[in-house]
Amino acid sequence: MTADGGATWIEVDVSPGSKGGYAFVAPRTALVAGGFLGFRITAEDAGGASIDQSLPRAIPVKG
């Protein structure tokens, strides 16, 4: 997760959410009104296919 447009990244725990989605808890220090939360997702399946996707400004933080 990033709160500074991708300059720095921190690891957060992700858990299964409802309706096939996922959930995480952002650190309170990342929740700055007018800012954005971003994500970097990496995954690999048993066959070796992988994905590495960065979305540095994915969710606006409202205040």
N, C-alpha and C positions, 0 to 999 in steps of 0.2 A: 504494500500500500504506500502511496505517496500523498503528501499534502502540499508539496512545493513544485508541482509541475514535472516531477520526475528527476529532480536534482539528487534526491536521496530516496531510498526505498527501505521500508521495514517489513518484516514478516509478521503476519497476523494469522491466528487460527481461523480456519473456515470449517463450518459444519453444515450438514444437510439441513435445508430449510423446508418450507412447505411447497407443495405443488411442483416438486422436482427442482427447486431452486437451491441456493446456498446462502448462508448468513455468516457475518463476521461482526465483531465489535471494534470500532475505530477508537484509538486512544483519544481521550478528551482533548489533548493538546492539538490534535489534528482538526478539530471542529471549530474552525475560524469562519465566522459569518462573512460571506462574500468570496470565500475560497472554494477549492475543489478537492475532492478525493479522487485518487487515481489507482489503477490496479495493473499488476503485471501477472499474467497467468501462464504457467507452464504445465504441460501434461504429456505423458507418453503412455500408449497402450501396450498390450502384451506383444503385439506384432512389431513394435518399434516405431510406429508412426507417432509424430510429436507435434506440438504446437507451442509457440512462445509469442504471446501477444501482450503489448503494452498499451494501456489507455491512461495517459497521465492526467487527464482532466475529464473523468467519467461522470462524476456526480457533484452538482453544486451544493455547497453548504449554505443553508439559509439561516438567518438569525432573527 
